[in-house]
Amino acid sequence: MKYKAVAFDMDGTLLASNRLVLPETVEMIKKISAKGVKVILVSGRHHSVIYPYYYQLKLSTPAICCNGSYLYDFEKLNAFAAKPMTKDQARMLLKLVNHYGIHTLVYTDQMMTYEVLDDHLEGFFKWVKSLPEFLQPEIKKVESFENVIEQSGAIFKFATSSHNLPALQQFSNAVDALDVFSCEWSWSNRADVAVKGNTKGNGLTHWAEHENIDLSEIVAFGDSYNDISMLSIAGLGIAMGNADNEVKAKASYAIGDNNNPSIAVELEKLFF
């Protein structure tokens, strides 16, 4: 099988724990791109937070953002294949966030927004400040998510988190019970909520159709539960060594972890 594309989850997969792409991986991505293999980033992230890596890796493909809620074309600066929440859905979700006392970020068509700074955001801001100014994404502190919902062109995702895991699980169960959202866990204490059907797997399917590439011709790398939909439909689904066993079980096989040049080694085997 000659694979035509490689899809990468970012956090925990393409990125090491320090939020950087390993030099060996950067070099190997350049090599496979030169052979005509398309490289696509598939993330729960907002497009503005994907862009620094897109720029570094010199990619030309659109990115699959917010767990498949939309694809973003960085050359044309526009979203497509987008399925945002309705304002009523966003308000319904906000009520649950407040009821269970869960921290959230709200991702709009323009930027990420937050009401309260938490420890995860503090680490995120350190990364933002380490970037050249022209690559720094905008993340805005707001007084009221109600106003954000009212004034935004589109709401794509609530990125929820809590150190109170029982409360987060109860929130997640309540969201699932509504049967209008996808609630996908991206970390042990973080759950991403988007409109039902917005998954990385569906986002990858949209992109493959757009590019006239068969899913069997795509290699996908991932490490978390929100990657399962992508790992299970790609021609070759590869789990990282740092993934939970349940994620590994849905992949074709597992390799080393994200803090070692495991991806570069695997790409060398697959394409050279």
Buried (B, 14 or more C-beta within 10 A) or exposed (E): EEBBBBBBBBBBBBBBEEBBBBEBBBEBBEBBBEEEBBBBBBBBBBBBBBBBBBBBBEBEBBBBBBBBBBBBBBEEEEBEBBBBBEEEBBBBBBEBBEEBEBBBBBBBBBBBBBBEEBEBBEEBEEBBEEBEEEBBBEBEEBEEBEEBBEEBEBBBBBBBBBEBEEBBBBBBEBBBEEEBBBBBBBBEBBBBBBBBEBBBBBBBBBBBEEBEBEBEBBBBBBBBBBBBBBBBBBBBBBBBBBBEEEBBEBBBEBBBBBBBBBBBBBBBEBBE
